[in-house]
Amino acid sequence: MRWEEEVQLVQEEMRRVLAFLLWQAQWWTERRTANSTTSSDQMEGYVAYASRQAALRIKMRDRLFVTWRHVEEYVVRGGDTLDNEVFEEDQEFEEELF
């Protein structure tokens, strides 16, 4: 029972991390227009910084999504290794994303 509870907790934490990174990316996106300064150079800097931070959060979320997408299948199998085909598909998928 403790094993099942730990698995549920880890899966919930994984879900929350993905949701948090998405929220953070949206927050940074909103910050691009939140600052109103008199200098256009400063504004350009704020926009660039916020855009970069949002892009980093999205990239982190995408990477974790790919990394964690077979965790549930792995747990259901009781920790048995997954087929090589699964990992080859993942590698191809990652190459397309990144």
C-alpha positions as MATLAB code, in Angstrom:
seq = 'MRWEEEVQLVQEEMRRVLAFLLWQAQWWTERRTANSTTSSDQMEGYVAYASRQAALRIKMRDRLFVTWRHVEEYVVRGGDTLDNEVFEEDQEFEEELF';
ca = [
       0.000    0.000    0.000;
       2.855    2.382    0.744;
       4.359    1.745   -2.682;
       1.072    2.635   -4.369;
       0.746    5.758   -2.254;
       4.287    6.860   -3.125;
       3.618    6.269   -6.821;
       0.468    8.390   -6.624;
       2.362   11.156   -4.830;
       5.150   11.185   -7.399;
       2.684   11.249  -10.276;
       0.824   14.151   -8.662;
       4.090   16.020   -8.124;
       4.999   15.467  -11.767;
       1.610   16.833  -12.852;
       2.035   19.870  -10.609;
       5.535   20.611  -11.899;
       4.255   20.621  -15.482;
       1.310   22.837  -14.523;
       3.562   25.204  -12.579;
       6.004   25.603  -15.462;
       3.113   26.408  -17.793;
       1.743   28.956  -15.308;
       5.188   30.494  -14.908;
       5.609   30.806  -18.678;
       2.261   32.583  -18.911;
       3.255   34.863  -16.031;
       6.481   35.837  -17.792;
       4.558   36.412  -21.008;
       2.283   38.839  -19.164;
       5.344   40.642  -17.733;
       6.418   41.599  -21.251;
       3.817   44.336  -21.260;
       3.568   44.979  -17.507;
       6.466   47.436  -17.310;
       5.913   50.885  -18.659;
       9.113   52.883  -18.771;
       9.992   56.030  -20.624;
      12.998   54.501  -22.329;
      12.300   52.333  -25.358;
      15.678   50.638  -24.824;
      14.655   49.579  -21.334;
      11.280   48.399  -22.580;
      12.982   46.376  -25.295;
      15.202   44.807  -22.616;
      12.216   43.940  -20.410;
      10.388   42.352  -23.324;
      13.441   40.349  -24.382;
      14.139   39.134  -20.839;
      10.525   38.155  -20.145;
      10.247   36.416  -23.518;
      13.409   34.434  -22.825;
      12.195   33.405  -19.378;
       8.824   32.283  -20.802;
      10.561   30.291  -23.551;
      12.843   28.589  -21.015;
       9.848   27.519  -18.910;
       8.076   26.095  -21.954;
      11.200   24.226  -23.027;
      11.649   22.804  -19.515;
       7.993   21.718  -19.464;
       8.288   20.069  -22.889;
      11.477   18.247  -21.868;
       9.924   16.929  -18.648;
       6.748   15.921  -20.459;
       8.776   13.802  -22.862;
      10.963   12.404  -20.103;
       8.026   11.466  -17.890;
       5.500   10.294  -20.451;
       6.140    6.571  -19.894;
       6.341    6.643  -16.102;
       2.782    5.397  -15.650;
       3.355    2.498  -18.063;
       6.591    1.652  -16.246;
       4.795    1.628  -12.883;
       1.946   -0.520  -14.203;
       4.496   -3.079  -15.383;
       5.923   -3.171  -11.886;
       9.261   -1.661  -12.794;
      10.004   -3.951  -15.722;
      12.068   -2.334  -18.419;
      10.246   -0.835  -21.352;
      10.792   -2.039  -24.900;
      13.638   -0.544  -26.897;
      11.055    0.580  -29.448;
       9.591    2.954  -26.856;
      12.956    4.576  -26.264;
      13.682    4.833  -29.983;
      10.326    6.561  -30.484;
      11.168    8.919  -27.613;
      14.518    9.774  -29.136;
      12.884   10.581  -32.482;
      10.203   12.625  -30.719;
      12.816   14.602  -28.765;
      14.811   15.305  -31.918;
      11.685   16.782  -33.502;
      10.982   18.937  -30.448;
      14.461   20.114  -29.673;
];
